[in-house]
Amino acid sequence: MQASESPVLAVRSLSSSEILSQGKDGLLNVWDVEYSASASHRKADNSIRGEQHTFCKCEIVRDGNLTAQLVVFAQGRDEIALWDLRGQQPVSVLKPSQGSKQETGFCTALAALNERHVIGGYEDGGVRLFDVRKNFAVLQERLHAEAVFGLDAVRTGSEKSAGRGFAVMSGSANGELVLSRLSASSAEQQMLMSEKGRIQLKVKEEGRGARARER
């Protein structure tokens, strides 16, 4: 099926029957992949016109349900848009701290931790943790000297354990990876950066793998 007239930037699974595609032209479409009565699959009614000419891939915000209903994508100079896929309406716009004179540049990478927290990587090498209920960054760290192009996160510990939180890996334009650990404060309901360290990757001479060294 023809998802876009421009290159497809990202494909995300929403449920067992629906996927979301993001085109380089900024168009986000929801597709019903179970419907295959014709040569081309049916396109669902809900589409979103996002930011054009971006390299930042959208991410799905999940709350533990099988069906995802929220999507985040880069918007404008430094903003992150949060949209409800059901109503085709913006839920909120996330921005770096208000009043800051520091230029962050464009949002170049995204990762969704849970239904409340989203991480954005920026051109200035900064990684910012947003609380979607407060609509602003609650934690900001300049982890890289160059633009952040890759972000991913995995939950650590259980919901009831004292060490619960997330391990966040960010990668930059100069080939550097940084591993950060976010710990959750249940009393204050906020995320705190408890540890960060740079990972240097060195490819083996035979080119069959890589070994990592933390510093």
Salt bridges, closest charged atoms under 4 A:
ASP32 OD2 - ARG42 NH2 2.51
GLU59 OE2 - ARG12 NH2 3.12
GLU79 OE2 - LYS95 NZ 3.53
ASP84 OD1 - ARG86 NE 3.22
GLU103 OE1 - ARG77 NH2 3.97
ASP124 OD2 - ARG128 NH2 2.90
ASP131 OD2 - ARG116 NE 2.79
GLU141 OE1 - LYS196 NZ 3.22
GLU159 OE2 - ARG155 NH1 2.73
GLU159 OE1 - ARG164 NH1 3.87
GLU176 OE1 - HIS144 ND1 3.54
GLU176 OE2 - ARG198 NE 2.99
GLU176 OE2 - ARG215 NH2 3.28
GLU195 OE1 - ARG181 NE 3.36
